[in-house]
Amino acid sequence: MRTPLLAGNWKMHKTPSEARVWFAEFLEANPTLQSGGQAAVEVALLPSFPLVPVAAEQLAGSGVAWGAQDVSAHTFGAYTGEVAAEQLADLGCRYVVVGHSERRAYWNESDALVAAKARRAMEAGLVPILCVGERLEEREAGRAVSFTLEQLAGSLEGVGLETGEELVIAYEPVWAIGTGKTASADDAQAMAAAIRGFLAERYGESVAGRTRILYGGSMKPANTTEILAGPDVDGGLVGGASLEVASFSAMVEAA
Ligand code: PEP
C-alpha cells in the first residue's frame, strides 16, 4: 500500500522568523502530527534553503517531514551558490524537489541535469520528488502524455531504482501551476496511470507498484478530495495553498 504524501512547496516565500511561527501554528492546528508514527497521510514541507534549519529544529520528532526545493548535481567542492545533497541530509531532510518546471524554464535545467540531481540526492539518502509535466501547447496538441513520458525518461537517465531506492514523481502540468487552473481529476488519474505504466515497463511491476505519483497544480482544499480519488494519484505537491496554515491543514484533513 502506498501512503499518500502531501508536500508543501513554499517556493521563495517566508523569512526564517515567519517560518518559525508557521511551523508552531501548523503543529498546534494538527495535533495528530505533533508526534511521529504511522499516519494515514504523510505530510512534508519544502521551504527555501535558509528555512531548512528552522524546519529541522521545529519539526524534529513530529509527524511532519521536511526537505528542500533543489540540490546540486555536484558533490562538495568549488561550486559557489550550490547546496550539496549531504548538507541537506545532515539537516534531516527527507525529500528534495528536482526538475520543478520553474527551474526548467527560468534556469534552463535539462532532463540530463535533473537526472544527475536525482542521482546525487539518492546517493545522499534523500528521496527526490521529480517533477514532470507538459505545457499548454503540448496539451492542446494532444501530446501531453507522450511529452511527459519523454521528459520522465530523460529525467530518469541513469537513475537506478531496482535496489530499493525511493523516488516520488510529481506530475505538474505547467499550465496549472500558480494559475488557478487544475487538471481534471480524470486527466490527473490518466497521466498518473501512464506514468505508472512507464515505470512498470522500465523498472518492473514492483518499482511501479511502490512509487508514489503526486499531482501538482493549483491544488486547494476544495479540489483535494476529488483529485486524490484517482487510484494512481498518491498525493499532491502544493504551492500557493501550502503557505497558509488554515488551507494546508484543510488539505491534510481532506487527504
Ligand atoms: C508547485 O509549484 O509545485 C505548485 C503546484 O504550485 P501551485 O500549487 O501554486 O500551483
Boltz pocket constraint, residues with backbone or C-beta under 6 A from the ligand:
constraints:
  - pocket:
      binder: B
      contacts: [[A, 9], [A, 172], [A, 176], [A, 177], [A, 178], [A, 179], [A, 216], [A, 217], [A, 218], [A, 219], [A, 237], [A, 238], [A, 239], [A, 240], [A, 241]]
      max_distance: 6.0
